[in-house]
Structure formats: structure tokens, C-alpha cells
């Protein structure tokens, strides 16, 4: 991973945020001072000629051709200049999706759902087929629920609640609403059937199908399947959710749907693809449709995100090291295998190569020409210019500020009140770990690979830094693999990180055959091995 010098990071952040939004032509007329205010944005429409954006002041604006009233401005007038959507200002949008009508659906931080635009198939969920010119609360069956994520197909909508329930409404010619029939669904209806008593954590829609990922890593699909986009091994439409049995034993953490193809990311960073492939959008090296999940060759790079959009045949993925790959339909070309780009995010792939060049999800933009307190502190970390304290670790210097350390850490408050030293040597921890700890005090974040995060977990335990300990656990979780799972489990037990221990244990059980063949398992501490086998047995890992 590359790191910018501290004194250029703020400028780079500002520059990249402006360029990111500017890659979409619909924003071309916005002056720089307006672009700098944008914090969230979405480009949509059949020609990518409509856009919504949210400013730093939480105001919501729209511009573009306004087909079917999809800008939510109360009329059908196109606008080349941004107009404010008053009803959405201050709502804090957390999820946004759109159809091909287009209709637009959002979820707010309060868990409310608003919808507007095309409604020929009741995809707004209000029980009518009248187009909605202004954002309206979707209330039927959702008033007592908190929605965290929304996804739209061409003319249907699905929503995910904090309870892990899925609700669906709108066009249902192929069963994409999951109601067991092909009658259109005029208001939100819970998708039950096989999802009853299950907890869904991620959703996505193709043009005429719907997908859901469960908390246990299973993935279900329903709706149109003539291209094999449900991954069931056949081409029959499904009117209720069906589990993709071919992925038995594989833990899926994210799903993304293209026009008629599907991408799934596993907990180990592998990517599976299935469905239509006439543009090479499956990344298999050929253009043959696949009705079963196919593992994509990504040169052993661990993936952390997959991206696709129901309006296009383009696919993208991001690696753990920050590289971005793309394949499928790329500006008219059929790219049949993952192609390495110079982009820093999957959003750029869709801005520059998708047809139409829409955003595949709600784009979040960082950066400001004004440095906040947090940005100012981050800029000064390990900068010798005004520091008043140096830590010497493994022969290397780390420049910090006594006042900040006292404010941020009880350990340093006690230590620095007892000494006037300007140089302190550290022998207990490595340079990498100690620098990451000090940087955390300046930034509230950590940036370490999972194996090094174990050392930081040790430090966090020693210094009684509860939040840092939790962040280390999350970092370790994201980097777990069959090779290192036992090592991470051992560390979790050693440092009494209960949540991490349970996570690592479940991962080991889910990948038991491969984990037990690793060198780490062979070298496992006797007592830990005995406890692991006992617990795994109670968990049912050894049942036929």
C-alpha cells in the first residue's frame, strides 16, 4: 500500500475528490466551489444525464433531464443547473438506488424509505401506478422497521431492515418480488419463504432478479433466470428465494448484480461470477453464459469489493492493496478477463468505461479545502516541524506532541507528567506496531495488515485501549484466511478478545478441512487444540 507524505495528503484528498465527481459529464458545468461542497453523489438515467448530490451542509440537489420526474423536484422540467430538493435536506441519506424508468429510492439514517419517479409498475410502493414527482415516504409494512439498504431492478425495489428482513415491491413478471406469483406487488411485502427466520446482510438487484446474502454466508436469488443469473445450474425463473447450492461451504460477504450477471465476494477475497456473458462480464476469458458460480482468476490477489450495475454489462473489483480491475463491456469493447487499471476506486470504472456511465452505488466523496481539526492533527503526525517529543523504536524516530498524547491516552498522561524527557526509547514493541499506535491517537484509524494487527492488539491490551483493541479485531477479521486462521485464533485467545475468538473459531469450522491441513494447525498449542476440538464437536463440525 502506498502512503503520501503527510504534508501533501490534505491537498491530494481535495484534488482527488474534485476529479472523482468531475469524471461524470453531468457535473461539468458546476463551478469548483460547488464541487468542493459535494459529499455524496449519484449519476443515473438511460444516458447518465440525471444526477443527485448531497452537500457538506446536508442539502440535496438534483440536475439533468428529469425523465418521469425522477429528480424529485415536483415537476417534469429538465434543469441544467442544480435545484434543491427541500424535502430531503437534512435527511442524511445512507443508501440510494434507481431503476431504468427511472425511479429513485433512498434510505435515511433514521431508517425511513423515500421513493419518487417512474411508477408504471408500482415500484414506488405507494399502491398506485401514478408517477411520483416528489419524494414520498414508503410506509406500508415499513413504519415500524428501520431500513438500512435499498436496491432497485429495472422496475422493482427491495429493502433490507436492521432485523435482516427483506421487503420487495413493484414489477414482478419473472418473480423478482419473491411473492410466489408473477402479479405486480403494489406495496412493500416481506420476502419470506426460504428467508423466513434468516438474517440477510446484503442485497442487490439485476434488471429482473433479486439477490440476498445471509449472515451465515449463504446466498439466495429469485426472479428472472434465462441467462443463469440466479446461479442455480438451470435457466428457470424462480418466484421465491432459492439458495445457490453450488456455493455450499463458501462464505459470501457481498453480492453485486449487472444487467443479467452476478458477482459474489467470499470472506477469503475470492470472486465468483455467473449469468450472462456475451460481453465477457463474467471474467472467465470467454463469452459463454454460466448457470453455476464460476471462480474468477484474479492472480491470487485478495479482493475486498466487487462492483456491477443493473444498467450495464460492466464488472469491477478492488484488491486489498488498492488495485482496481475491470472486465465486461468497456466503452464498446468486450474485455473477457479481469484487466488491471490505474484507477483508485471501482467508481472510476463506471464513470469512464460503463455504458451508460452511471454510478453503481451511492458515491461518497471526501476532501475539503478547509482542514478540520481531525485533518490538521493527521497532517502533523510524525512531522518534526513543531513536535516536542521523539520516540525511538528499533533505531527509528517517531515525532509527536506531548499535549495531544496526554489528551488522547491515560498511559501517556501518567508517563509524561512524571518526566520532562524529549526522547523516549521503546523496547517492548516493534517500530511498525508502535508507529501504528501513535498514528491511531492522531487519526482514530489503523492501517496495518492483519498479521501486524496482532502486535497492535497486544499493545492495546497492555495499555488498556478498549477502542483500539476493537479496531484491531475488525482489521484481523477482514484479513482472515485458511492459512492464518489458527494463528489469529490463538492471538484472540491470548489477548482475551472474545468477539474475535468467536469469529475466528466459526471461520475455522466453516473451512475445517483446509484449516486442519495448515502448518499452523500442526503447531497448535496442546491446550488450545483440545479446547478447539471440544468446542467444534459441540458445534457439530464432525457430524456426517
N, C-alpha and C positions, 0 to 999 in steps of 0.2 A: 504494500500500500504506500502511496506517495504522500508526503507531507509538505505543505507550503511553509516557508519561513513565516514566523509569527507576524512580522510587521507588514506582510502583504496579504494576509488571509482575509482581512475585512474588505479590502478593495476587490480581491478575487471573488469573494462571495457576492458582492454587489454586482460586479460585471457579469458573472455567470447568470444571476437571476434575471437581469435585463435581457440578456441574449436568449435565455431559455424561452421567455414569453415571446420575444420578437421573432422566433423561428416560425410562428404561425402568422401568415399574411394578414389575417383579420385584425391583428393588433398593430399593423404597420403605421397607421395614422395617429396612434396615441403618442403624445409627447413624452419625453424621458421622465419628466417629473410625475406624470401619471403612472407610467410603467413601474416606477420605483415604489409606488404605494400598493401594488398588487401582491397579495399573499396566497390566493387560491385562484385557479382559472380552469375553465373547461371550454374546449372548442368542439362543436358538433354540427350536425346537419349534413345533407346529402352531398354538399360541395365544401364542407368545412367553413361555411360562411356565417355561422352563428357562434356567439361566444357569451359566456357569463364570467364575471370575475368578482372577487371579494377583496376589499382593500384592508390596509392595516387598521383602519377605523371601523372595520366590520360592516362597511357599506357594500351593498351588492349592486352591480351594474350589468347591463346587457347591451349588445350591439349586433347588427347583422340583418339578414333578410327576413327573419321573423315568420317563417313558414308555419301555418296553423296556430299562430300566436305563441310559438314556443319560447319567446323571450320573456313572457310573463308580464308584459308592460300594459296589459289591458286593452290592446288594440292589435291590428294586423299590419301596422305600418313598419316598414323597414327603417333602419337607422344606421347611418354611417358613423355617428357619434354616440358614445355611451350614454344610456339613460338609466336612471336609478330605479331599482325595484324596491319600493318603500317597504312593502310588507315583509320582505326578507332581511332587511337591515337589522343587525343585532342578533340574528338567529343562530349564528355560529354553525355553519354547515360542516358536517363530519363525513358525509358520503353523498355522492351525486352520480346519477346515471341517466341515460337518454335512449330513446328508441329511434326508429327511422321515419316516423311520421312528420316531424319528430315530437315525442312527448318527453318531458323532463321530470325527474323525481329526485327529491333530496331527503336526507335525514339530518336532523339537527342535534346539537349536543344535549338537548332535553329529551331526545328520543322521539320527537314528532316527525311525521312524514308530510311533505307538501308535494303536490303534483300539478302540472299545467301543460298546455299544448294540445297535440292531436289526441282525439278521444273516440275515434270511429269504432273502436273495439272495447270500450270501457277500460282502457289501460290507465286511466286516471283514478279508477277505483271509487268513483262517486255515484255509481248506479245509473249513469246516463251515457249517451253517446254524443253529447254536445262538447265541442272543443272548449278547453279552459283557457281563457285569456289572461288570467291572473293566478298566482299560486294559491291553492286551496288545501286546507288540512284534509288528509285522508283519515277518516275517523272510524269507519265501520270495522269492528273487531280489533282495532288498534289503540283505542283511547286508554286502555289500562296497560298497554305494552310500551316498552322503550325499544325503539328500532335503532340499530347501530350501523346497518349496511343495507343499501338498496342496489338492485341490478335490474336492467331492462333488456328485453329482447327487442325484436322489431316492433311489436305492438302488445307486449305483455310485461308485467312488472313482478318482481319478487322482493321480499323484505325479510331481513334477519333481525330477531329480537335478542335482548340480553339473556333471555331464557333459553336461547338456542333453538327457537321455533322459527319456521319459515311460513310466510303468508304470501299468497300469489293472487293475481287478478289480471283481467284483460283477455286478449286474443288466445284461443285455445283450440285451434283447428287440428293440432297434432298432439294435444295432451300436455302442452308445455306449462299449464297451470297446475297440473298434477292432481286434478279433482276426480279422476276416474272416468271422465267423459270427454267429449270434444265440444261441449257447449261453452261459449264465451262466459267468463266469470266477471260480473259487473262490479263486485265489491271484494275487498280482501277476504280470502278464505284460507284457513290454516291447511298447509300441506301435511297430511298425516300419513296414513297407510304405513309403509315401512319406516317412516321417520318418527312415528309415534314413540314417545319416551326416549328419543335420541336427542343429542345435543349437537346442533350444527354450529360451525365456527366460521365458515367462509362460503360465499355464494357467487355464482356467475351465470350469465345467460348468453347463448348463441342467438342467432336470428329467431329460431323457433324451438329452442330447447333450454332446459334449466339444469344446473349442476349444484351440488351441495357437498361440502367436506365436513365430516363429523370430528368431534374432539378425540375420537379414538383412531383417527387416520383413515377411516373408510370414506369412500366417495360414492355418491349416488347421482343418477341422471334420469331425466324424464323429458318427454316431448318428441320432436322430430328426430328421426334416426336413419334416414335414407342414405346418408353418407357415412354411417357408422360413428357419428359424433357422440353417441352415448357410451361407446366403448364396451358394448355387451357381446360382441362377436357376431352380431346379426344386423339386419337393416330394418327391423320392425319398430314402428313408433311405440312409445310407452306412455300410457295415460296416468301412471302413478310412478313414484320413485323406484328405481331398481339399482341395487348395489352392483358396482363393477367388480365382479368376482375374480377377474383376471389379476386384479391388484391385491388379492388376499396376501397378507403378510407384509405389504408395503404401506408405510405410513405417509399419507398425503397431508401436506400442510397448506397448500394454496392451489387454486384452480383458476384458469383463465380461458375464456371462450372466444374464438374467432367467428367468422360468418357461419362456418359449418365444420369447424375443427376445434379440438380441445387440447389444452396443455395442463399438465399437473406436475407440481413440485413436491418431492419427497423430503422427509426430515433429514435425509443424508445429502441433500443437494442434487439429486438426480432429477431429470426431466423426462416425463413420459408424454407421448402425443398420440392422438387418434382422430379419425374422421376424414373429411375431405382433404385432398392433397394435389389437386390439379395445378397449383402454383408452387408446390414444394413446401407448403406451410407446415408440414409435419417435421421437416428437417431430417428426413430419412435418407436423403440422397437420391430419391426417385420421386415420381408423381403418382404413385399408386395409393388409392384410399386404403385406410386401415380401420377395420371394425373392432380391433383389440388394441389396448395400450401398447405402444412400442417405445422402448428405451432409446433416447436420443444420444448420439455420441457427441459429448461436449469436451473431448480431450482431457478427461479426468478432472476438469475444473469443477469445483463445488458451486452450484447455483443458489442464489438467495432470493430470486424473484423471476417469475415468468409473466409475460405480458401479451395480450391479444385483445382485439375489439370486434364486436359482432358486426361492425360495418365493413370489415376488411378481411383479407386473407394473409395478413402480415403477422409474424411471430417475433418475439424478442425475449431475451433473458439477460440477467445480470449476475456476474460471478461474485464470489466472496471478496476477491481482490479489486472489485470495482469495474471490471471489463464488461462491455456490453456486446452481445451477439444478436444478429438478426437473420431471419430467413423467411421464405414465402414470397408473396408478391411485393416487390420493392421497386416502386416507380416504374411499373410495367414489366419488369424482369421477374422471372421465376428463379429464385435462389433456393435450391433444394437441400442445402446443408447449412448449418449454422456458420455465419460469416462474422469474423471479428471486426468491430468498428472502433472508431476513435471517440465515440460518444461517452459521456459520463453517466447517462441515465437512459432507461428504456423509453422515456417520453420523447427523447430526440429522434428515436427511430420512427415513431409515428408522425412527428412533425415533418420529417424530411423524406420519408420513403413510403408511408401508407397512402392508400387511395380509398376514400378521401383522407386528407391529412388531419384527422381529428385527434383529440386526446383520448387515450384508452381508459383513463380514470381521472379523478379529480386531481389536477396538478397543483402541487404545493410549491410555493416559491419563497426562498429565503433571501435575506440580504437587505441592506438599508444604507443610505449614505450617512445616516446618523448612527454612531456606535452606542448601543445600550450599555448599561453597567456591566452586564454579563459579557458582552463582546469586548469591552475595554479590558476587563480582567483577563480574558482569554488571550488578548493581544500581548499583554505584559508578562505572561508566564514564561519563565526561563529566558527573560530578556535582561541582560546585565545593566542596562542604562540607568534604571532607578531602583534596582534591587538593593536590599540591605542585608541579605543573608545568602550564604552559599552552602549547599550540601555536597559533600564529596563522597561519591559512591563508585566503587570499582575504578578509582582513579579519574573519574569524570565529574564535572561541576554541573549543578543544577541551581539556577538563580531564582530566588523567591523573595517574598516580602513578609517580614515578621508580623505586621499588623493583620494581614489577611489570614495567615496561618493561625493566629490566636483567635480570630473571629470564627474560623471555619472548623477548628479541631480542638477538642478538650485536651488531647495529649500535648499538642504544641503550646497551648495556653499555659499549661503547668510547666513544661520544659523551658519555654522562653522567658517566663517570669523568674526562673532560677538562674539564668545565665545571660551574659552580655556578649557571648561569642558571636563572631560574624562568619565563622566557618565551623561546620559540624560534620564529622565523619560518621558514616553509617556502614556497619559491617554485617548486620543481620539479614539484609535483603539485597537483591541484585539491583543494578542500575536501572534496568528496564522496568522492574516492578516498582521501585521507589519513585522513579520519574512519573510513572502512570498514576501513582497515588497522589503526588503533588499536583499533577495536571488535573486530576479529578477535583481537588479542592478549588481550583480556579474555574472549572468548566461544568462540574456536575455530571460529566460523562467519562467513560473509559474507552480506550481504543487499543485493545490487546487481542491476540489470538487466544482461543480457549485454553490451550496448554499453559500459556503465561498467566492467564487469569487465575489459575490455581494458586500461583505465588501471591497474587494480589489478594485473593481470598484469605490466604494465611495472614497477610498483613492486616486486612480489615478485621479479622477475628482478634488479632493481637491488640490492635488499637481500639477495639470495640466500636468500629464504624458500621453501624447496622445497615444504613442505606447502601454504602459501598459494597458490603457483603452481598446484598440483594442484587445489585447490578452485576457483580461478578458471576453470581449464579445464573443470571439471564444470559450473559455472554457465553458461559460454558454450555448452557443448554443449546444455544444456536449453533455451536460448533461440534456437537456430539456426533460420533461416527462409530461403526462397528469396531474399528481399530483402537479407538481411545476410550470407549465407553467404560471399561473396567477401571482404567486409570482415573477417570473423572468420578466414578462411583466411590472409589477408595478415598479420593480427596474430600468428597462430600461427607463421608462418614467421619474422616479425621477432623474436619473443621465443624462438625455438628450442623451442617447445612441441610436441615430436614427436607425442605421442599426440593432442593437439588438432588438429594439422595433418592427421593421417591421418583423423580423424573428419570434419573439415570437407571434406576432399577427397572422401571417399566420399559425403557428403551432396550435394556439388555434382554429382558424377557421376550419382547417383540422381535428381537433379532438373535434369539438364543443360539441357534446353530452356528452362525458366523462368529458371534462373540466368544463362544466357548472354544473356538479354534485359534484364537489370537494368543500371542506370546504373553500379553498382559494377564490373560486368564490363567495361563500355566504358572505364572509367577505370583499369583494372587495370595495374599496373606491367609494363613490357615483359618483363623477365626472368622475373617470376613467371608471366605469361601463357604464355610459351614453355615453361616447366617444367610448367605445368599441362596444356597441350595434349599435351606429350610423355608425361607420366605417364598422362593419361586415355586416350591412344591405346594404351599398353601394357596398360591396364586393360580394354580392349575397348569403350570408350564409343562409338566411332564405327563399330562393326560394324553391318551391316544385320540 
